Amino acid sequence: MKLQPEMTSEALTRLKRARGQLNAVIEMMENGEDCRAALTQLAAVSKAIDRAGFKIIASGMRHCGTARDRGEQPEMTEEELEKLFLALA
């Protein structure tokens, strides 16, 4: 299944936010700042990346479900989508 802008805009927003947070963590580490603040930001990065992945899976599930409803063959099977979902979990 190809990533379509209408399917990934929310995930992309989250990933861009995570990129900024990760850059901040790297700077904190390079500058020898407090480890608690760096770890708090790192946890936020991790959560943002996870949520972006789940958004992409959810969009794919909706996209394939819509294709099935129209009587078309979806690009991915439910089993393939489940496997991708479980890879993130």
N, CA, C and O atoms as CSV, one atom per row, in Angstrom:
chain,resi,resn,atom,element,x,y,z
A,1,MET,N,N,0.854,-1.167,0.000
A,1,MET,CA,C,0.000,0.000,0.000
A,1,MET,C,C,0.902,1.232,0.000
A,1,MET,O,O,1.805,1.357,0.828
A,2,LYS,N,N,0.649,2.117,-0.918
A,2,LYS,CA,C,1.439,3.343,-1.007
A,2,LYS,C,C,0.924,4.375,-0.024
A,2,LYS,O,O,-0.278,4.481,0.222
A,3,LEU,N,N,1.851,5.129,0.531
A,3,LEU,CA,C,1.491,6.188,1.466
A,3,LEU,C,C,0.916,7.363,0.694
A,3,LEU,O,O,1.596,7.964,-0.137
A,4,GLN,N,N,-0.330,7.682,0.970
A,4,GLN,CA,C,-1.032,8.789,0.321
A,4,GLN,C,C,-1.071,9.971,1.283
A,4,GLN,O,O,-1.269,9.768,2.481
A,5,PRO,N,N,-0.890,11.196,0.799
A,5,PRO,CA,C,-0.913,12.365,1.694
A,5,PRO,C,C,-2.168,12.440,2.554
A,5,PRO,O,O,-2.093,12.813,3.725
A,6,GLU,N,N,-3.322,12.089,1.988
A,6,GLU,CA,C,-4.556,12.166,2.776
A,6,GLU,C,C,-4.593,11.102,3.872
A,6,GLU,O,O,-5.361,11.220,4.827
A,7,MET,N,N,-3.779,10.080,3.740
A,7,MET,CA,C,-3.735,9.013,4.742
A,7,MET,C,C,-2.683,9.273,5.815
A,7,MET,O,O,-2.770,8.720,6.912
A,8,THR,N,N,-1.700,10.100,5.514
A,8,THR,CA,C,-0.546,10.208,6.408
A,8,THR,C,C,-0.303,11.595,6.991
A,8,THR,O,O,0.697,11.795,7.681
A,9,SER,N,N,-1.171,12.542,6.740
A,9,SER,CA,C,-0.891,13.910,7.181
A,9,SER,C,C,-0.741,14.017,8.701
A,9,SER,O,O,0.155,14.708,9.188
A,10,GLU,N,N,-1.606,13.342,9.445
A,10,GLU,CA,C,-1.498,13.390,10.911
A,10,GLU,C,C,-0.225,12.711,11.389
A,10,GLU,O,O,0.444,13.207,12.296
A,11,ALA,N,N,0.110,11.578,10.784
A,11,ALA,CA,C,1.334,10.867,11.162
A,11,ALA,C,C,2.557,11.719,10.837
A,11,ALA,O,O,3.504,11.777,11.622
A,12,LEU,N,N,2.538,12.369,9.697
A,12,LEU,CA,C,3.657,13.215,9.301
A,12,LEU,C,C,3.842,14.375,10.269
A,12,LEU,O,O,4.971,14.729,10.609
A,13,THR,N,N,2.744,14.964,10.711
A,13,THR,CA,C,2.817,16.043,11.700
A,13,THR,C,C,3.471,15.542,12.982
A,13,THR,O,O,4.329,16.217,13.551
A,14,ARG,N,N,3.070,14.368,13.432
A,14,ARG,CA,C,3.653,13.786,14.650
A,14,ARG,C,C,5.144,13.511,14.474
A,14,ARG,O,O,5.937,13.767,15.380
A,15,LEU,N,N,5.522,12.992,13.315
A,15,LEU,CA,C,6.927,12.675,13.063
A,15,LEU,C,C,7.784,13.939,13.002
A,15,LEU,O,O,8.922,13.939,13.470
A,16,LYS,N,N,7.251,14.997,12.436
A,16,LYS,CA,C,7.996,16.254,12.400
A,16,LYS,C,C,8.191,16.805,13.806
A,16,LYS,O,O,9.252,17.334,14.135
A,17,ARG,N,N,7.151,16.673,14.634
A,17,ARG,CA,C,7.269,17.098,16.023
A,17,ARG,C,C,8.321,16.243,16.750
A,17,ARG,O,O,9.126,16.760,17.525
A,18,ALA,N,N,8.300,14.945,16.490
A,18,ALA,CA,C,9.267,14.041,17.113
A,18,ALA,C,C,10.686,14.379,16.676
A,18,ALA,O,O,11.619,14.306,17.475
A,19,ARG,N,N,10.848,14.750,15.410
A,19,ARG,CA,C,12.173,15.133,14.917
A,19,ARG,C,C,12.707,16.328,15.701
A,19,ARG,O,O,13.878,16.352,16.082
A,20,GLY,N,N,11.854,17.312,15.939
A,20,GLY,CA,C,12.265,18.472,16.722
A,20,GLY,C,C,12.631,18.092,18.147
A,20,GLY,O,O,13.619,18.581,18.695
A,21,GLN,N,N,11.830,17.216,18.746
A,21,GLN,CA,C,12.111,16.767,20.108
A,21,GLN,C,C,13.417,15.974,20.158
A,21,GLN,O,O,14.193,16.112,21.104
A,22,LEU,N,N,13.658,15.147,19.143
A,22,LEU,CA,C,14.894,14.358,19.114
A,22,LEU,C,C,16.104,15.270,18.955
A,22,LEU,O,O,17.138,15.041,19.584
A,23,ASN,N,N,15.987,16.292,18.128
A,23,ASN,CA,C,17.075,17.257,17.998
A,23,ASN,C,C,17.362,17.925,19.340
A,23,ASN,O,O,18.518,18.165,19.689
A,24,ALA,N,N,16.303,18.223,20.087
A,24,ALA,CA,C,16.479,18.835,21.412
A,24,ALA,C,C,17.199,17.880,22.363
A,24,ALA,O,O,18.054,18.306,23.139
A,25,VAL,N,N,16.859,16.598,22.308
A,25,VAL,CA,C,17.522,15.604,23.165
A,25,VAL,C,C,19.005,15.518,22.817
A,25,VAL,O,O,19.856,15.480,23.705
A,26,ILE,N,N,19.305,15.488,21.535
A,26,ILE,CA,C,20.710,15.415,21.106
A,26,ILE,C,C,21.486,16.627,21.607
A,26,ILE,O,O,22.608,16.492,22.094
A,27,GLU,N,N,20.889,17.807,21.488
A,27,GLU,CA,C,21.545,19.023,21.982
A,27,GLU,C,C,21.756,18.965,23.489
A,27,GLU,O,O,22.807,19.364,23.992
A,28,MET,N,N,20.752,18.464,24.209
A,28,MET,CA,C,20.875,18.342,25.671
A,28,MET,C,C,22.045,17.432,26.028
A,28,MET,O,O,22.814,17.724,26.944
A,29,MET,N,N,22.170,16.350,25.313
A,29,MET,CA,C,23.252,15.403,25.591
A,29,MET,C,C,24.612,16.007,25.241
A,29,MET,O,O,25.578,15.858,25.988
A,30,GLU,N,N,24.673,16.686,24.100
A,30,GLU,CA,C,25.930,17.311,23.685
A,30,GLU,C,C,26.358,18.423,24.637
A,30,GLU,O,O,27.550,18.672,24.818
A,31,ASN,N,N,25.372,19.091,25.244
A,31,ASN,CA,C,25.661,20.201,26.154
A,31,ASN,C,C,25.782,19.765,27.606
A,31,ASN,O,O,26.015,20.594,28.486
A,32,GLY,N,N,25.625,18.470,27.862
A,32,GLY,CA,C,25.765,17.964,29.225
A,32,GLY,C,C,24.670,18.435,30.161
A,32,GLY,O,O,24.923,18.666,31.344
A,33,GLU,N,N,23.462,18.579,29.652
A,33,GLU,CA,C,22.354,19.039,30.483
A,33,GLU,C,C,21.810,17.913,31.362
A,33,GLU,O,O,22.272,16.774,31.292
A,34,ASP,N,N,20.838,18.249,32.174
A,34,ASP,CA,C,20.252,17.321,33.140
A,34,ASP,C,C,19.653,16.096,32.444
A,34,ASP,O,O,18.910,16.225,31.471
A,35,CYS,N,N,19.983,14.922,32.950
A,35,CYS,CA,C,19.511,13.677,32.321
A,35,CYS,C,C,17.997,13.510,32.448
A,35,CYS,O,O,17.373,12.908,31.574
A,36,ARG,N,N,17.395,14.030,33.519
A,36,ARG,CA,C,15.945,13.896,33.671
A,36,ARG,C,C,15.203,14.604,32.556
A,36,ARG,O,O,14.246,14.064,32.000
A,37,ALA,N,N,15.635,15.798,32.228
A,37,ALA,CA,C,14.986,16.553,31.160
A,37,ALA,C,C,15.178,15.849,29.817
A,37,ALA,O,O,14.246,15.774,29.017
A,38,ALA,N,N,16.371,15.339,29.571
A,38,ALA,CA,C,16.648,14.635,28.313
A,38,ALA,C,C,15.802,13.375,28.205
A,38,ALA,O,O,15.258,13.083,27.140
A,39,LEU,N,N,15.688,12.628,29.292
A,39,LEU,CA,C,14.901,11.396,29.257
A,39,LEU,C,C,13.412,11.674,29.114
A,39,LEU,O,O,12.697,10.905,28.470
A,40,THR,N,N,12.942,12.757,29.704
A,40,THR,CA,C,11.541,13.145,29.538
A,40,THR,C,C,11.258,13.448,28.075
A,40,THR,O,O,10.243,13.013,27.531
A,41,GLN,N,N,12.151,14.192,27.438
A,41,GLN,CA,C,11.987,14.502,26.017
A,41,GLN,C,C,12.108,13.239,25.168
A,41,GLN,O,O,11.369,13.078,24.197
A,42,LEU,N,N,13.021,12.351,25.517
A,42,LEU,CA,C,13.196,11.113,24.768
A,42,LEU,C,C,11.944,10.247,24.856
A,42,LEU,O,O,11.562,9.613,23.872
A,43,ALA,N,N,11.311,10.214,26.009
A,43,ALA,CA,C,10.047,9.475,26.154
A,43,ALA,C,C,8.972,10.075,25.257
A,43,ALA,O,O,8.178,9.345,24.665
A,44,ALA,N,N,8.944,11.399,25.156
A,44,ALA,CA,C,7.972,12.065,24.285
A,44,ALA,C,C,8.235,11.724,22.820
A,44,ALA,O,O,7.295,11.525,22.050
A,45,VAL,N,N,9.504,11.655,22.434
A,45,VAL,CA,C,9.865,11.277,21.061
A,45,VAL,C,C,9.361,9.871,20.769
A,45,VAL,O,O,8.748,9.622,19.731
A,46,SER,N,N,9.620,8.969,21.681
A,46,SER,CA,C,9.216,7.571,21.502
A,46,SER,C,C,7.704,7.451,21.349
A,46,SER,O,O,7.217,6.731,20.478
A,47,LYS,N,N,6.973,8.153,22.193
A,47,LYS,CA,C,5.510,8.113,22.133
A,47,LYS,C,C,4.997,8.702,20.824
A,47,LYS,O,O,4.062,8.164,20.232
A,48,ALA,N,N,5.594,9.795,20.366
A,48,ALA,CA,C,5.170,10.423,19.118
A,48,ALA,C,C,5.413,9.499,17.926
A,48,ALA,O,O,4.583,9.425,17.020
A,49,ILE,N,N,6.529,8.805,17.923
A,49,ILE,CA,C,6.834,7.874,16.836
A,49,ILE,C,C,5.854,6.704,16.855
A,49,ILE,O,O,5.348,6.299,15.809
A,50,ASP,N,N,5.588,6.166,18.037
A,50,ASP,CA,C,4.620,5.070,18.149
A,50,ASP,C,C,3.247,5.498,17.643
A,50,ASP,O,O,2.606,4.771,16.885
A,51,ARG,N,N,2.802,6.667,18.060
A,51,ARG,CA,C,1.480,7.146,17.645
A,51,ARG,C,C,1.418,7.380,16.131
A,51,ARG,O,O,0.387,7.133,15.506
A,52,ALA,N,N,2.506,7.848,15.552
A,52,ALA,CA,C,2.545,8.040,14.100
A,52,ALA,C,C,2.378,6.698,13.394
A,52,ALA,O,O,1.643,6.599,12.412
A,53,GLY,N,N,3.051,5.677,13.887
A,53,GLY,CA,C,2.916,4.346,13.302
A,53,GLY,C,C,1.501,3.829,13.401
A,53,GLY,O,O,0.966,3.277,12.439
A,54,PHE,N,N,0.892,4.002,14.556
A,54,PHE,CA,C,-0.484,3.533,14.730
A,54,PHE,C,C,-1.456,4.321,13.845
A,54,PHE,O,O,-2.439,3.765,13.356
A,55,LYS,N,N,-1.185,5.606,13.642
A,55,LYS,CA,C,-2.029,6.400,12.743
A,55,LYS,C,C,-1.942,5.871,11.316
A,55,LYS,O,O,-2.950,5.802,10.613
A,56,ILE,N,N,-0.744,5.500,10.892
A,56,ILE,CA,C,-0.571,4.972,9.540
A,56,ILE,C,C,-1.311,3.643,9.389
A,56,ILE,O,O,-1.968,3.408,8.375
A,57,ILE,N,N,-1.205,2.776,10.395
A,57,ILE,CA,C,-1.915,1.495,10.355
A,57,ILE,C,C,-3.426,1.727,10.322
A,57,ILE,O,O,-4.136,1.098,9.538
A,58,ALA,N,N,-3.913,2.628,11.172
A,58,ALA,CA,C,-5.355,2.904,11.215
A,58,ALA,C,C,-5.844,3.437,9.868
A,58,ALA,O,O,-6.915,3.052,9.400
A,59,SER,N,N,-5.070,4.313,9.250
A,59,SER,CA,C,-5.444,4.838,7.936
A,59,SER,C,C,-5.474,3.722,6.899
A,59,SER,O,O,-6.367,3.669,6.052
A,60,GLY,N,N,-4.491,2.833,6.975
A,60,GLY,CA,C,-4.459,1.699,6.054
A,60,GLY,C,C,-5.654,0.780,6.230
A,60,GLY,O,O,-6.211,0.276,5.254
A,61,MET,N,N,-6.043,0.566,7.474
A,61,MET,CA,C,-7.212,-0.274,7.747
A,61,MET,C,C,-8.474,0.362,7.167
A,61,MET,O,O,-9.296,-0.323,6.559
A,62,ARG,N,N,-8.622,1.670,7.357
A,62,ARG,CA,C,-9.786,2.367,6.795
A,62,ARG,C,C,-9.764,2.319,5.273
A,62,ARG,O,O,-10.787,2.066,4.638
A,63,HIS,N,N,-8.601,2.561,4.697
A,63,HIS,CA,C,-8.454,2.560,3.246
A,63,HIS,C,C,-8.821,1.195,2.654
A,63,HIS,O,O,-9.562,1.115,1.675
A,64,CYS,N,N,-8.303,0.139,3.249
A,64,CYS,CA,C,-8.592,-1.215,2.756
A,64,CYS,C,C,-10.058,-1.589,3.007
A,64,CYS,O,O,-10.677,-2.253,2.175
A,65,GLY,N,N,-10.609,-1.170,4.135
A,65,GLY,CA,C,-12.020,-1.434,4.419
A,65,GLY,C,C,-12.931,-0.751,3.417
A,65,GLY,O,O,-13.925,-1.330,2.979
A,66,THR,N,N,-12.599,0.468,3.055
A,66,THR,CA,C,-13.377,1.199,2.058
A,66,THR,C,C,-13.308,0.495,0.705
A,66,THR,O,O,-14.310,0.399,-0.003
A,67,ALA,N,N,-12.128,0.009,0.355
A,67,ALA,CA,C,-11.978,-0.724,-0.910
A,67,ALA,C,C,-12.852,-1.978,-0.899
A,67,ALA,O,O,-13.516,-2.279,-1.891
A,68,ARG,N,N,-12.856,-2.704,0.210
A,68,ARG,CA,C,-13.684,-3.905,0.322
A,68,ARG,C,C,-15.160,-3.566,0.188
A,68,ARG,O,O,-15.908,-4.277,-0.482
A,69,ASP,N,N,-15.582,-2.464,0.836
A,69,ASP,CA,C,-16.979,-2.032,0.780
A,69,ASP,C,C,-17.422,-1.708,-0.647
A,69,ASP,O,O,-18.587,-1.890,-1.001
A,70,ARG,N,N,-16.475,-1.225,-1.464
A,70,ARG,CA,C,-16.785,-0.914,-2.854
A,70,ARG,C,C,-16.686,-2.143,-3.755
A,70,ARG,O,O,-16.889,-2.048,-4.965
A,71,GLY,N,N,-16.371,-3.304,-3.156
A,71,GLY,CA,C,-16.247,-4.537,-3.923
A,71,GLY,C,C,-14.907,-4.679,-4.629
A,71,GLY,O,O,-14.752,-5.518,-5.516
A,72,GLU,N,N,-13.939,-3.858,-4.236
A,72,GLU,CA,C,-12.605,-3.910,-4.829
A,72,GLU,C,C,-11.682,-4.780,-3.983
A,72,GLU,O,O,-11.961,-5.049,-2.814
A,73,GLN,N,N,-10.608,-5.205,-4.573
A,73,GLN,CA,C,-9.592,-5.970,-3.849
A,73,GLN,C,C,-8.689,-4.964,-3.124
A,73,GLN,O,O,-8.045,-4.145,-3.780
A,74,PRO,N,N,-8.627,-5.006,-1.786
A,74,PRO,CA,C,-7.766,-4.062,-1.066
A,74,PRO,C,C,-6.290,-4.343,-1.358
A,74,PRO,O,O,-5.918,-5.456,-1.729
A,75,GLU,N,N,-5.466,-3.321,-1.184
A,75,GLU,CA,C,-4.037,-3.449,-1.452
A,75,GLU,C,C,-3.344,-4.378,-0.467
A,75,GLU,O,O,-2.323,-4.981,-0.796
A,76,MET,N,N,-3.891,-4.498,0.740
A,76,MET,CA,C,-3.301,-5.354,1.771
A,76,MET,C,C,-4.400,-6.188,2.401
A,76,MET,O,O,-5.550,-5.758,2.497
A,77,THR,N,N,-4.030,-7.389,2.828
A,77,THR,CA,C,-4.985,-8.240,3.521
A,77,THR,C,C,-5.064,-7.830,4.986
A,77,THR,O,O,-4.199,-7.119,5.497
A,78,GLU,N,N,-6.106,-8.288,5.642
A,78,GLU,CA,C,-6.232,-8.026,7.084
A,78,GLU,C,C,-5.058,-8.622,7.839
A,78,GLU,O,O,-4.588,-8.045,8.820
A,79,GLU,N,N,-4.578,-9.779,7.384
A,79,GLU,CA,C,-3.446,-10.435,8.037
A,79,GLU,C,C,-2.176,-9.596,7.911
A,79,GLU,O,O,-1.396,-9.499,8.859
A,80,GLU,N,N,-1.970,-8.993,6.744
A,80,GLU,CA,C,-0.795,-8.140,6.555
A,80,GLU,C,C,-0.863,-6.911,7.446
A,80,GLU,O,O,0.132,-6.521,8.058
A,81,LEU,N,N,-2.044,-6.300,7.516
A,81,LEU,CA,C,-2.216,-5.140,8.385
A,81,LEU,C,C,-2.026,-5.502,9.858
A,81,LEU,O,O,-1.422,-4.750,10.622
A,82,GLU,N,N,-2.551,-6.664,10.241
A,82,GLU,CA,C,-2.377,-7.116,11.624
A,82,GLU,C,C,-0.906,-7.332,11.948
A,82,GLU,O,O,-0.441,-6.965,13.026
A,83,LYS,N,N,-0.186,-7.921,11.022
A,83,LYS,CA,C,1.255,-8.166,11.236
A,83,LYS,C,C,1.989,-6.850,11.434
A,83,LYS,O,O,2.837,-6.745,12.319
A,84,LEU,N,N,1.675,-5.840,10.621
A,84,LEU,CA,C,2.295,-4.529,10.772
A,84,LEU,C,C,1.916,-3.898,12.110
A,84,LEU,O,O,2.762,-3.310,12.784
A,85,PHE,N,N,0.665,-4.017,12.489
A,85,PHE,CA,C,0.208,-3.487,13.773
A,85,PHE,C,C,0.977,-4.124,14.925
A,85,PHE,O,O,1.451,-3.434,15.828
A,86,LEU,N,N,1.093,-5.437,14.880
A,86,LEU,CA,C,1.788,-6.142,15.967
A,86,LEU,C,C,3.284,-5.831,15.997
A,86,LEU,O,O,3.915,-5.909,17.051
A,87,ALA,N,N,3.849,-5.481,14.847
A,87,ALA,CA,C,5.260,-5.090,14.824
A,87,ALA,C,C,5.483,-3.802,15.611
A,87,ALA,O,O,6.571,-3.575,16.140
A,88,LEU,N,N,4.461,-2.966,15.687
A,88,LEU,CA,C,4.571,-1.706,16.441
A,88,LEU,C,C,4.272,-1.894,17.922
A,88,LEU,O,O,4.758,-1.128,18.755
A,89,ALA,N,N,3.492,-2.889,18.250
A,89,ALA,CA,C,3.038,-3.081,19.631
A,89,ALA,C,C,4.147,-3.616,20.525
A,89,ALA,O,O,3.929,-3.832,21.717
